[in-house]
């Protein structure tokens, strides 16, 4: 005897057939502008441009070729390090100020359990050293500083203060040292 699952009927098409028979439809009607674009369409190019701008700025601070994947990796490592040190609620507040594509990378591999993780400045430096090719001769502290300077240009002061207050003393010290001068 087959057992019929009511919630499953929508996926088998039975519910859709019933709704269509009543004249109901699930298809959205889209409105197009005169230039052929959809009204309220998603501007993926804008999201790409925003992400590239952040990567370009990190590359500029590190004096790298703007298209270098190193800049992207440095940005991700610093953001992941900050994310992992923050309480869950603060992580989500911080993410709201990141460009959409960078926000996606920010949450890559994120688990809310066990947060905030307990680690110090040496762990951030170790994570950065792994993604910095030795041929570039970029110090992990300079990489941290480059991302921090980009954050200071794009994230609200209040949010940065909240992040700062959640960091241990040695990471706060690294943060303070990074902002004393703006040249790497």
C-alpha positions, 0 to 999 in steps of 0.5 A, a space after each residue: 500500500 502506497 502512503 501518500 505524503 500531502 506535503 510532497 504532492 506539490 513536488 509531484 505536480 498534483 498540487 500545481 495541476 489543481 492550482 492551474 485548474 483554478 487559474 492560479 499560477 506560480 509564474 512571475 510576470 516580468 516587466 521589461 524596460 524599453 532598452 530590453 533590460 528587466 525592471 528590478 533585474 540583478 546587476 551582477 556586474 556591479 557586484 563584481 565591480 565592488 569585489 574587484 575594487 576591494 581586491 584592487 585596494 588590497 593589491 595597491 596597499 601591498 604594491 602588487 599587480 591588481 589582478 594578483 590572486 594573492 590580494 584575494 587570498 590575503 583579503 579572505 584570510 584576514 576576513 576569516 580570521 576576524 570572523 572566527 574571533 567574533 561572536 556570531 551576532 557580530 559576525 552577521 552585523 559585520 557581513 552586512 557591510 561587505 560587498 555581496 561577492 566578498 560576503 559570500 567568501 566571508 561565510 565560506 566554511 563558516 560554522 556558528 558552533 564554537 564561536 568565537 574561536 580563541 586564537 591570537 595574533 600569531 595565528 593570524 600571522 600563520 594563516 597569512 604566511 600560508 597564502 603569501 608566496 615567499 618570492 613576494 617578500 610581504 610580511 604578514 603584518 603588512 598584509 593584515 594592515 592592507 586589509 584593515 586599511 581597506 576596511 577603514 575605507 568601506 566599513 562604518 566606524 561603529 562597526 569597526 569599533 565593535 569588531 575591535 572590542 571583540 579582539 584579544 589584546 594582542 590583536 588589538 595591538 596589531 590593529 593599532 600598529 597597523 593604523 599608526 601609519 598608512 604606508 607599507 
